[in-house]
């Protein structure tokens, strides 16, 4: 029997929320990466989402935040982990 959308959403929320709450950037970036959209659209959307200075280009810190948030979000949704702290310290 298929899960209802509400049940799936609750499962997704509980996987992401855990004990530390939900990080919106992790949630949105993971949903984008795991979506059916083509990679060009995914990258364009993520770049716009993390371009906080609205310059049309990402700074090093914005790119680091994009990669860290996406890695953590996808890791939480898929039950995997990447030792991101090694790369972003």
SULBEL-V847329 format. One record per residue. N is the residue number from 1. SS is DSSP state (2 for helix, 1 for strand, 0 for the rest). Layout:
BEGIN
n;ss
N;SS
N;SS
END
This chain:
BEGIN
n;ss
1;0
2;0
3;0
4;0
5;2
6;2
7;2
8;2
9;2
10;2
11;2
12;2
13;2
14;2
15;2
16;2
17;2
18;0
19;0
20;0
21;0
22;0
23;0
24;2
25;2
26;2
27;2
28;2
29;2
30;2
31;2
32;2
33;2
34;0
35;0
36;0
37;0
38;0
39;2
40;2
41;2
42;2
43;2
44;2
45;2
46;2
47;2
48;2
49;2
50;2
51;0
52;0
53;0
54;0
55;0
56;0
57;0
58;0
59;0
60;2
61;2
62;2
63;2
64;2
65;2
66;2
67;2
68;2
69;2
70;2
71;2
72;2
73;2
74;2
75;2
76;2
77;2
78;2
79;0
80;0
81;0
82;0
83;0
84;0
85;2
86;2
87;2
88;2
89;0
END
